[in-house]
Amino acid sequence: MIPYVKAHACGNDFLIVDEHFAGGCHAEVARNMCARNAGIGADGIEFLAGHSIRLFNSDGSEAEISGNGTRCVAAWLAHTTGAKKIVLRTHAGARACRVVSVTGNHFEIEAEMGIPAVSPGSYLYQGREIPGAIVSTGNPHFVLFVDNDDFSYHGIPWVELGKDICESPSFPDGTNVEFVHVLSKDEIAIRIYERGAGPTTSSGTGSCAAAAAAMTLHGMSRKLRVDAPGGAQLVAWERDDAQMLLTGPADLIAKGEAYV
């Protein structure tokens, strides 16, 4: 039996499991526990050891970091310890999280997300060059901008194109993909095709990557509201060499034990 906590951030859901319960079989445990119909169901597992976390996606692949997953772990530690500031060590570096407010099992948390690296890029899809941005927020992203409310790109459905980009040999380690629709100089809407999980309702690093591309390449406000199907998050990036800050919710859902 493996004890777990389940939490979500804008519908992007995670299981939190003590590291030692993985027994060295992190990928297998993640696939079994995250299965929607045969397991508990989640986009990934955050394996926790003290204040260090390792993220495994629902397909068993390991990722460098999840902004939403990090906030979920911070909410759990704040709940159990009463701490208002928590520093978590991830494969993308240390991330400091500050609890802004708490209402029952609902937490609003501001998290440091590092300094994004942004450069123009493109992707060749069926002979058509698609301009976008290559962004690192500790994990890889390809960001492209669309003009349609359905987030399609010149008639190509975003899920279809996102899957193709995500799994392309052009990105040997895979990449997360964000489709960005500009709503105003202070607000964007996104859709996310996440490496290792597929379409997700939200992504913390994806929100940061989309915002970073919008700010640096499209001259948008340095404080952006980023709307995803699961809800909105706020991204603030004062200047290119400053720490990016992400503020959003994290909700604790349940505790339990799973047969694995």
Beta strands, then each sheet from edge to edge (+ up, - down):
strand 1: 2-9
strand 2: 12-18
strand 3: 44-49
strand 4: 52-57
strand 5: 62-63
strand 6: 85-90
strand 7: 93-103
strand 8: 106-112
strand 9: 117-125
strand 10: 128-136
strand 11: 140-145
strand 12: 176-184
strand 13: 187-194
strand 14: 198-200
strand 15: 223-228
strand 16: 231-236
strand 17: 245-258
sheet 1: 5+ 4- 3+ 2+ 1- 17+ 8- 7+ 6-
sheet 2: 5+ 4- 3+ 2+ 1- 17+ 16- 15+ 13+ 12- 11- 10+ 9-
sheet 3: 5+ 4- 3+ 2+ 1- 17+ 16- 15+ 13+ 14-
end
